[in-house]
Structures are given as C-alpha cells and as structure tokens.
Amino acid sequence: MEKHYRRCSKSLIEREIDDECVIVDTLSGNVHQFNAAAACIWRNLEDDMDILSLAGVLHKNFRVDMDAAIADAETCVKQLCDLGLIEVC
C-alpha cells in the first residue's frame, strides 16, 4: 500500500509570493522558501496524498515526464518530512 502524506498540525504561517511559497514555523522559528514545484506539492498536501498523485500534479502543471515528476515528488516529500513539515498518515 502506498504511503500517504499530509501537513503536520504545527503552527505554520504560510504566504504565497507569485508561484513560490514561504512557510514560517512559529514553534522553531525556521523559515522555509519553496520554489514553484515544491509550492505546488505543498498546496496539494492540504489533503492526504501519495507520491504518484503528487507526481501527477507536477506532470500536469509543469509538463515534465512522469518519471521525472515521480523523482521530484519523492525528493520533495523526503525533504519536507525531514524538516518536520509533513508526516505519513
């Protein structure tokens, strides 16, 4: 069964600037800036999503081939998990 991911229920402040996104973690004081692809993934993590679904969003929005979209989604999700911004649900 494919893992699903969602945003952590931390105190996060989010601001969108053009296609990018800035997240402030009010608990740690860390600031994270996401490029357009990471911001796209972040926006779609409002709902529980798996890697293939996230890759499909990247494939559709950025017109990259599906293999590249899967690799990008996996990398981004791992980084977001490592930062404690998302979790497996």
N, C-alpha and C positions, 0 to 999 in steps of 0.2 A: 504494500500500500504506500502510495506517495505521501511524503510529509507535507503538511500544510503549515503555513506561516501567517503570523499576524503581528500587528504592532504591540509592543509591550504597553501596559497600562501605567506608564510613568507620567510624570508631569512634564510634558513636552510642549514647547511653543513652536509653532510652525509658521513660516512666512514664504510665500511664493514670489519669486522675482523672475519675470519672464518665464522661461521654461525650467528654471532651476528652483531649488528649494533650500531654505536654511532652517535647521532644527536646533533649538536650544533646549538642552536637558537641564531643567531647573534644579534637579537633585544633585547632579555632578558639576554643573556649571560649564559643561562641554558644549561647544558649538560645532555643528556639522553642516557642511555645504555639499549639496548633491548636484551633480550635473543633470542634464535633461533626462538621460536614460535612468539614472538612479531615482530621480524625482518621479518619473513615470511609474517605476516599481513601487516607490513609497506610497504614492496616491492609491495604487491598486491594492495595497495591503490593508486598506480600511476593512476589507472583507478577508476571510481566510482564503489564501491562495496557495497553490502548489507551483513548483518550478515550471512545469510545462505551461500552465495558464499564464504565468508571468512572462515566459518566453514568447507566448503567442501575442501578448500585448506589445512587447518590444518589436516583434516581427511585423506586426500591423502598423505600429506608429512610426518606426524608423526604417522600415523596408530593408531589414537585414535578413540574411538567410536564417533558417530555423536553427541550424547547428550553432551559428554564432550567437543567436538570441538565447539559446539554452545555456551556452557557456557564460555569457554576460549575466544572465539571471542567476546562475549558480554562484558566480563570483560576488555579485552584489548582495545576495541573500546571506552568504557566509560573512561578508564584512559587516552587514547590519546586525547579524547575530553576535558576532564578536564584540561589537560596540554596545550590545545590550539594548538595542532599539527595537528588535523584533524577537519573537520566540516561536518555537514549534508548538502547534496547538493540537 
